[in-house]
Amino acid sequence: MNKPIYVTQPSLPPLEEFIPYLQQIWDNKILTNNGPFHKQLEQALCDYLGVDHLALFANGTIALVTALQALRIRGEVITTPYSFVATSHSLVWNNITPVFVDIDPDTGNLDPERIEESITPATTAILPVHCYGNPCDVERIGKIADTYGLKVIYDAAHAFGVQHKEESLLRHGDLSVLSFHATKVFNTFEGGAIVCPDAKTKQRIDYLKNFGFADEVTVTATGINGKMSEVNAAFGLLQLNGIDKALDRRRQIAANYRHLLHGVKGISFMPEITDTISNGSYMPILVGKDYPLTRDQLYQKLKDHGINGRRYFFPLISDMPMYRGLASANRERLPVARQLANQVICLPIFPDLSDDQLNQIVDRIATIDR
Ligand SMILES: *Cc1c(COP(=O)(O)O)cnc(C)c1O
């Protein structure tokens, strides 16, 4: 059997290229606390992403928890059941009640039509996810937030580098949160960031990620330790050199999958989104009733052949033990999310996936009896 293929594989630059960065850290002995590489990476990411301010974090989850604290979000927050658990967990870590709202089948994102009916006097914010890097309906979500006086924090863990209507998708909402985990399109091993609109908000976020310290003797809040180290920041700078090439290759692979799987009975895709330059972060396919195998049978068959797709996102967050008791987790409220969770397989997509591997994967899906 060939070497197993995973849903993703991090791209790493040649190790020699990282040594000079480490040498610099060894020379100056600054390991963390907003050191020179940390400062450089914040600026480089602002420039690359086309945003004004950004605060680096140790990971995306701590960044989400801190983003909610920075805006003093309380009570209930409207969010999606179709995501990675960290989205809802970040609410619970702040003693906030998640209110699950159904999604739009074309994007996998919160359905703006369903948001208003879930707003109560306790609602303070909306926490949508740009699922697979598909842009949320940012205009309508923004309007609803303005009408009801709510904050909007985007979980943009999938949305690194996505351009929407000729600007960064990360410019929407009050804050956007990125993840630089090993499995994401841009990684710093572990890492994350909050994108914020102004220097004052960034300052407060910087206090919160450093225990609440504003200066040596002033602690402004029960902050956490969410700082990114110099090693991670240096690595991020090196990774940025290759990011355009990596994103191009991902988009090319996504286009190849669409082309080669087109016409396979029972296999479909989410529609491509207009006005958007995607980042090729995920390759979800939907296994329909017309396909000879069930979704789980296809998933298992691929696995038996060393092709490790993932059922992102199954199960729904709202079906997990710590959430399923919530009124908003009621199965009848979330039919679209449930349907998608039962049909989806995310196929392997990463810059080093070869055309040959891609053809193998397509073959396994298109040929029924192997
Ligand atoms: C990866 C991910 C996170 C968590 O980010 P970490 O850096 O792994 O903590 C949060 N939300 C979504 C949607 C993710 O995919």
The ligand as a Gaussian input file, in Angstrom:
#p B3LYP/6-31G(d) Opt

LIG

0 1
 C       -8.475000      25.371000      14.505000
 C       -9.733000      26.067000      14.912000
 C       -9.831000      26.744000      16.136000
 C       -8.794000      26.630000      17.219000
 O       -7.550000      27.098000      16.916000
 P       -6.277000      26.530000      17.709000
 O       -5.161000      27.389000      17.184000
 O       -6.123000      25.092000      17.343000
 O       -6.506000      26.721000      19.156000
 C      -10.980000      27.466000      16.391000
 N      -12.003000      27.504000      15.524000
 C      -11.957000      26.834000      14.357000
 C      -13.122000      26.935000      13.432000
 C      -10.834000      26.074000      14.024000
 O      -10.823000      25.387000      12.879000

